[in-house]
Amino acid sequence: MGDLLVLLAGFLETRWPTKKNRLISQRLKLLKKSGIWDSLNVRYGPVVLHSAEFREFIRGWELEWILLDPGRTDEWRRELDSYVKEREL
């Protein structure tokens, strides 16, 4: 029962409408709109993409600027690969 409460509290923390969570949600929408989300979903799976660690990774990047240039987008994907491997997600 305690594990369920911890899981629920973690879920609510990432979805609560704070400034940080709104920024992350906006950036996730950008990924979905650009078409990159589908390839990330195939590569990493929904467990990684909906994790708190991935959300924090997204928050640290200016995706609005990165998605304008394919070269920067490729560099961002390499950074994401190394982040996922480093954290063993």
C-alpha positions as a Python dict, from the first residue, in 0.01 Angstrom:
ca = {
    (1, 'M'): (0, 0, 0),
    (2, 'G'): (284, 237, 84),
    (3, 'D'): (451, 171, -252),
    (4, 'L'): (131, 260, -431),
    (5, 'L'): (110, 591, -245),
    (6, 'V'): (471, 675, -333),
    (7, 'L'): (405, 590, -697),
    (8, 'L'): (90, 802, -702),
    (9, 'A'): (266, 1095, -534),
    (10, 'G'): (548, 1079, -791),
    (11, 'F'): (299, 1076, -1077),
    (12, 'L'): (108, 1373, -939),
    (13, 'E'): (429, 1568, -881),
    (14, 'T'): (521, 1545, -1249),
    (15, 'R'): (171, 1641, -1365),
    (16, 'W'): (95, 1921, -1121),
    (17, 'P'): (60, 2250, -1316),
    (18, 'T'): (374, 2427, -1197),
    (19, 'K'): (583, 2656, -1414),
    (20, 'K'): (842, 2380, -1454),
    (21, 'N'): (586, 2118, -1556),
    (22, 'R'): (419, 2354, -1803),
    (23, 'L'): (757, 2416, -1966),
    (24, 'I'): (825, 2043, -1989),
    (25, 'S'): (478, 1978, -2133),
    (26, 'Q'): (531, 2251, -2391),
    (27, 'R'): (862, 2095, -2498),
    (28, 'L'): (709, 1748, -2516),
    (29, 'K'): (438, 1890, -2744),
    (30, 'L'): (711, 2036, -2965),
    (31, 'L'): (873, 1693, -2994),
    (32, 'K'): (540, 1536, -3085),
    (33, 'K'): (459, 1809, -3337),
    (34, 'S'): (801, 1782, -3504),
    (35, 'G'): (764, 1407, -3555),
    (36, 'I'): (1067, 1315, -3346),
    (37, 'W'): (852, 1170, -3068),
    (38, 'D'): (755, 861, -3268),
    (39, 'S'): (1116, 766, -3338),
    (40, 'L'): (1206, 824, -2971),
    (41, 'N'): (913, 607, -2866),
    (42, 'V'): (1034, 324, -3090),
    (43, 'R'): (1394, 357, -2972),
    (44, 'Y'): (1342, 401, -2596),
    (45, 'G'): (985, 299, -2525),
    (46, 'P'): (712, 469, -2326),
    (47, 'V'): (861, 378, -1988),
    (48, 'V'): (1170, 590, -2053),
    (49, 'L'): (984, 873, -2225),
    (50, 'H'): (736, 915, -1941),
    (51, 'S'): (994, 891, -1663),
    (52, 'A'): (1082, 1179, -1434),
    (53, 'E'): (1447, 1157, -1547),
    (54, 'F'): (1351, 1208, -1912),
    (55, 'R'): (1127, 1500, -1817),
    (56, 'E'): (1419, 1663, -1635),
    (57, 'F'): (1642, 1605, -1939),
    (58, 'I'): (1385, 1778, -2160),
    (59, 'R'): (1365, 2073, -1922),
    (60, 'G'): (1737, 2140, -1959),
    (61, 'W'): (1731, 2192, -2335),
    (62, 'E'): (1603, 2474, -2553),
    (63, 'L'): (1413, 2248, -2792),
    (64, 'E'): (1251, 2541, -2968),
    (65, 'W'): (1597, 2642, -3096),
    (66, 'I'): (1733, 2288, -3143),
    (67, 'L'): (1448, 2168, -3364),
    (68, 'L'): (1508, 2448, -3614),
    (69, 'D'): (1833, 2289, -3738),
    (70, 'P'): (1874, 1919, -3829),
    (71, 'G'): (2240, 1929, -3720),
    (72, 'R'): (2150, 2051, -3372),
    (73, 'T'): (1869, 1795, -3359),
    (74, 'D'): (2114, 1513, -3436),
    (75, 'E'): (2351, 1642, -3168),
    (76, 'W'): (2063, 1653, -2919),
    (77, 'R'): (1973, 1293, -3002),
    (78, 'R'): (2334, 1185, -2936),
    (79, 'E'): (2320, 1365, -2601),
    (80, 'L'): (1994, 1186, -2525),
    (81, 'D'): (2152, 850, -2614),
    (82, 'S'): (2441, 909, -2377),
    (83, 'Y'): (2202, 1032, -2104),
    (84, 'V'): (1987, 721, -2131),
    (85, 'K'): (2293, 492, -2125),
    (86, 'E'): (2450, 680, -1834),
    (87, 'R'): (2134, 662, -1623),
    (88, 'E'): (2060, 304, -1742),
    (89, 'L'): (1704, 393, -1832),
}
